[in-house]
Amino acid sequence: MRRCAVTRQRLAKEQMIRFVVAPDRSLVPDLTARLPGRGIWLSARGDVVETARIRGVFAKAARGPVTVPPDLLSVLTTALVRRIGDHLGLARRAGEAVAGFAKAREWVQTGRVALMVQAADGSADERARLLGAWPGPRVMPLTGAQLGAVFGRDHAVHVAVAGGRLAERIRLEAERLGGLREPEQGIAARRGRADADKVQAGR
């Protein structure tokens, strides 16, 4: 558990983003929470990050001047998108992820899938048609083009990931990314969309 420097709320590290101050006093996001130095922790929410940037929270926590990128939120979201793509690539090469409607549906039917990653710009009807009443977790962190690039195709809507460390890491990174993109609703908004998909599937 760590305490957010803005909200003062204590959360699990997986729900937060760590920052460190480099020797040149520049702010460095530490998405793996492994860099040396005293960490500054923030809740993985866009409004929290922007509040910290605007109100000088990093300088206060570091007890000295800190150079903060004006596009800090964009830097974070870009880095998380890249990390999710990297994790998906590892899962694909390990045989723990497949893309495409037919392959993903087969994994759902055989009980192999532990996490479904679907294109953020995909059709809600198509998502529901594939998953039906499947109760497992689903995330939508990347666009169809970004998912397709991981699997060597122009576009992908459905990616099924088998259970294991990579599936859990993808889920956690997707939740952090969602919090940054949806500062006021975060995970609750995505769960609400998932529930809506299930209702639509049952019609």
C-alpha positions in Angstrom: 0.0 0.0 0.0 1.2 3.5 -0.8 -0.3 7.0 0.0 -1.2 9.3 -2.9 0.6 12.6 -2.7 -2.6 14.4 -3.9 -5.6 12.6 -2.3 -3.7 11.2 0.7 -5.6 8.0 0.1 -3.8 4.7 0.6 -4.1 2.3 -2.3 -2.4 -0.8 -3.6 0.7 -0.1 -5.7 -1.0 -1.6 -8.7 -3.6 1.2 -8.7 -1.0 3.9 -8.6 1.9 5.4 -10.5 5.3 6.0 -9.0 7.5 8.9 -9.9 11.1 9.7 -9.1 13.3 12.8 -9.5 16.4 12.4 -11.6 19.7 14.0 -10.6 19.0 16.9 -13.1 15.7 17.5 -11.1 13.5 16.2 -14.0 10.5 14.1 -13.1 10.6 10.5 -14.3 7.6 8.2 -14.4 8.5 4.8 -12.9 5.8 2.5 -14.2 7.6 -0.6 -13.0 8.2 0.9 -9.5 11.8 -0.2 -9.6 13.9 2.9 -10.1 16.2 4.0 -7.3 15.3 7.0 -5.2 12.5 8.2 -3.1 9.2 7.6 -4.8 6.3 10.0 -5.2 3.1 8.0 -5.6 -0.1 9.2 -7.3 -3.4 7.4 -7.8 -3.7 6.3 -11.5 -6.3 9.0 -12.3 -6.0 11.7 -14.9 -7.4 14.4 -12.6 -5.0 13.5 -9.9 -2.0 13.7 -12.2 -3.1 17.0 -13.6 -3.7 18.4 -10.1 -0.2 17.3 -9.1 1.3 18.9 -12.1 -0.5 22.2 -11.8 -0.3 22.7 -8.0 3.4 21.9 -7.6 2.9 18.7 -5.7 6.0 17.0 -7.1 8.2 19.9 -5.9 6.7 19.8 -2.5 7.1 16.1 -2.2 10.7 16.3 -3.4 11.5 19.3 -1.3 13.0 21.2 -4.1 12.5 22.3 -7.7 11.3 19.7 -10.2 10.9 20.0 -13.9 7.6 18.5 -14.9 6.6 17.8 -18.5 3.6 20.0 -19.5 2.2 17.0 -21.3 2.7 14.6 -18.4 -0.7 12.9 -18.8 0.0 12.2 -22.4 3.5 10.9 -21.6 1.9 8.4 -19.1 -0.9 7.2 -21.4 1.5 6.7 -24.3 3.9 4.7 -22.1 1.1 2.5 -20.7 -0.2 1.8 -24.3 3.3 0.8 -25.2 3.7 -1.5 -22.2 0.3 -3.2 -22.8 1.4 -3.8 -26.4 4.7 -5.2 -25.3 3.0 -7.6 -22.8 0.5 -8.7 -25.5 3.5 -9.4 -27.8 5.1 -11.5 -25.2 1.9 -13.4 -24.6 1.5 -14.0 -28.4 5.0 -15.3 -28.7 4.5 -17.6 -25.7 1.3 -19.0 -27.2 -0.7 -17.4 -24.5 -2.7 -15.0 -26.7 -4.6 -15.3 -30.0 -6.4 -12.7 -32.1 -9.5 -12.9 -34.3 -13.1 -13.7 -33.7 -12.9 -17.5 -34.5 -9.8 -18.2 -32.4 -11.0 -16.1 -29.5 -14.4 -17.7 -29.6 -12.8 -21.2 -29.5 -10.7 -20.2 -26.4 -13.9 -18.9 -24.7 -15.8 -22.1 -25.5 -12.9 -24.4 -24.3 -12.4 -22.3 -21.1 -8.8 -21.4 -21.9 -9.3 -17.6 -21.9 -8.7 -15.7 -18.7 -8.8 -12.2 -20.1 -10.4 -10.8 -23.2 -8.7 -7.7 -24.7 -11.0 -6.0 -27.2 -10.5 -2.9 -29.4 -11.6 0.3 -27.9 -13.0 1.4 -31.2 -14.7 -1.9 -31.9 -18.5 -2.5 -32.2 -20.3 -3.1 -28.9 -22.6 -5.5 -30.8 -19.6 -7.6 -32.0 -18.1 -7.7 -28.5 -21.4 -9.0 -27.1 -21.8 -11.5 -30.0 -18.4 -13.0 -29.1 -18.6 -13.1 -25.4 -22.3 -13.5 -24.7 -22.6 -14.1 -21.0 -19.0 -15.0 -20.4 -18.3 -13.7 -16.9 -14.5 -13.2 -17.1 -12.7 -9.8 -17.2 -12.5 -7.8 -20.4 -10.5 -4.6 -21.1 -10.4 -2.2 -24.0 -7.1 -0.3 -23.7 -6.0 -0.2 -27.4 -7.5 0.5 -30.7 -8.1 -2.1 -33.4 -5.0 -0.8 -35.3 -2.8 -1.0 -32.2 -4.0 -4.6 -31.4 -3.5 -5.6 -35.0 0.1 -4.3 -35.0 0.9 -6.7 -32.2 -0.4 -9.6 -34.2 1.0 -8.7 -37.6 -2.2 -7.6 -39.1 -3.9 -4.3 -40.0 -6.7 -4.6 -37.5 -7.8 -6.8 -34.6 -10.9 -6.5 -32.5 -10.7 -9.6 -30.2 -7.6 -10.9 -28.4 -8.0 -13.8 -26.0 -5.3 -14.2 -23.3 -4.7 -17.4 -21.3 -4.3 -17.3 -17.6 -1.0 -16.4 -16.0 1.3 -13.6 -15.1 1.1 -11.8 -18.4 -2.7 -11.8 -18.4 -2.7 -10.3 -14.9 -0.1 -7.7 -15.9 -2.1 -6.7 -19.0 -5.3 -6.4 -16.9 -3.6 -4.2 -14.3 -1.9 -1.9 -16.8 -5.3 -1.6 -18.7 -7.0 -0.5 -15.5 -4.3 2.1 -14.8 -4.6 3.4 -18.4 -8.4 3.5 -18.0 -8.0 5.6 -14.8 -5.8 8.1 -16.6 -8.2 8.3 -19.5 -11.4 8.5 -17.5 -10.4 10.5 -14.4 -13.8 10.8 -12.8 -15.1 7.4 -13.5 -12.1 5.1 -14.1 -12.7 1.4 -13.6 -16.3 1.9 -12.7 -17.1 3.3 -16.1 -15.5 0.3 -17.8 -17.4 -2.1 -15.6 -20.6 -0.3 -16.5 -19.9 -0.7 -20.2 -19.2 -4.4 -19.6 -22.5 -4.8 -17.8 -24.2 -3.0 -20.7 -22.6 -5.4 -23.2 -23.9 -8.3 -21.2 -27.4 -6.9 -21.1 -27.3 -6.3 -24.8 -26.1 -9.9 -25.4 -29.0 -11.3 -23.5 -31.6 -9.5 -25.7 
